[in-house]
Amino acid sequence: MALTIRVLREDWADPAVGLPSYETAGAAGADLRANLRPEDRMAGMVLAPMERRIVPTGLRVELPDGYEMQIRPRSGLALKHGISLPNTPGTIDSDYRGPLGVLLINYGTEPFAIAHGDRIAQAIVAPVVQAVFDVAEDLSESHRGAGGFGSTGRG
């Protein structure tokens, strides 16, 4: 089942940079690309170690009601260069219409260059269930009980 996501390019965005796309038939995430502002395209961007920066995609999206877009790191960038998202996964709500920027962080030890058009993250579109939260007098018992971090085993 294909879900249609409406996409609007920013006025300044380079239309030669591809829309989010799935690189393989079984991919869960669509790759997002850096679409740098015209004044940044030639030089690109450099993330120093431990630096955080929002990288523009040049896009705005309209998600159907009942869906979200999760922005996640690309595993290759994480493994090879220490590039991740400090708030992973980032969430784009169905009622957000602003610019789609990707907040990247360089956990690596070397500066990392981002070129115009580079794949920088992946987007997962997922259904959302909104819950009702109700105050209770008590909670049912469970095998785990009140055990917190690390209570179910090693690590």
N, C-alpha and C positions, 0 to 999 in steps of 0.2 A: 504494500500500500504506500503510495507516494503522497506526501503531504506538501502542499505548495506554501512556500514562504515568500511573501512579497518583499522585494529588495529595492531600495532607492539609493542611487549613488549621490554622494555629496557633489555640489557644483564644481568643486576643485578636483575631484577624484579622477584618476587616470582610467578611462574605460578599457585600456589594454590589459589592466590587472584583472584576472579572472574572478568570477563570483565564487563563493564557497563551493567546493566540489569534493566528491568522494573519489578517492584515488583507486579503490578496488571495489568490486561488486559486493563484497562482504563487509566493507568498512562501516563502522558505527558513527565515526566522526567525519565531518566535512572540513577540509583544510581551509583555514582563513589566511589571507595574505596581507602583508604590509602594503598599504597604498599610501605612500608618503606624500606630504604636501609638496607642491611644485618646487619650493625653495629648498627642500631637503632631499629631493630625488637623486641628484648627482652624488652628493656626499654620503647619503644614507644616515643611519643612526648608529651610535656606539653605546653599548651598555657596559659601564665599568663594573668590576666585581662589587656585588652587593647593591648595585644601583637598581632602582625601580623606575619604570617609565611606561606611560600609556603609548602604545603604538597604534596609529590610526589604520583602519581598514578602508576608509572612504565610503562606508556603507551605513545605512539605517535599515532596520528590518521591521516587518509587521508579522508577528506570530499570531496564529489563531487562538482564540480564547481556549483556556484549558491546556495550554502548552507553554513550555519554557525552553530557552536555549542555554545549555551549559557550555561554558568556555573552559577548555582543558588544555594542559600542556601537551606538546608533541614529545613522545618518548625519546626520539632520536636526539632532539635538542637538549633534553634533560640529561641523557646519558653522556653525550659527547661534549657538551659545553656547560652544563649546569643551569640551563635556561628553563625557568618555570614560571608559574603564576603564584603570587603570594596569597591569593584568595581562592585557590582552586577548590572546586570549580566555581568560576564566576557565573552568575545567573543573570540572564536577560529575561525580564518578565514580559508577558504578553501585552501589557499596556505601555511599555517603554517604546518611544519613537525617536530617541536621541541618537547621536553618533555611536557606532559600534567600535569602541577602542579596546585593545587587549593590554591589560596591565601585566607587563613582564618584569621578571627579576633575574639578575645574573648571580647565581650562587657559585659560579665558577671562580677560578683564580686569575683568569685572563679577560681582558676586554673582549666583548662580543659584538661584531658588526652585523647590522641588519640592513639589507639592501632592499630597495624598492621592488616589490613583487615577491619577496621571500615568504615561504609558508612559515607562520609564526605560532599558530595554535590550531586547535580543532574545535568544532562546534557540534554538540550533540543536541538534537531536538527530542524532548521527552514530554509525556503527559504529566500534568500536575493535578494532585488531589488536595483541595483545601479542607482542613479539618476544623471541627468545632472543639474548643477546649473548655472543659467543664470541671469545676472544682469538686473533688470527691472527699469523703470522710476517711476512706482507706483505699488501698490498692490490693488486687489479688496477689496471692503468693506465686512465686516462680522458682524454678530450680536455681537460678542465678541469684535471686534476691537482690540485695542492695550492693552486691559486689561491683566495684567501679573499675577504673583503668587497670588492666592487667589481671583482672580477677578470674578470667576464663582460661588462663594458661600462661605460658612463657611469653614475655615480650609485651 
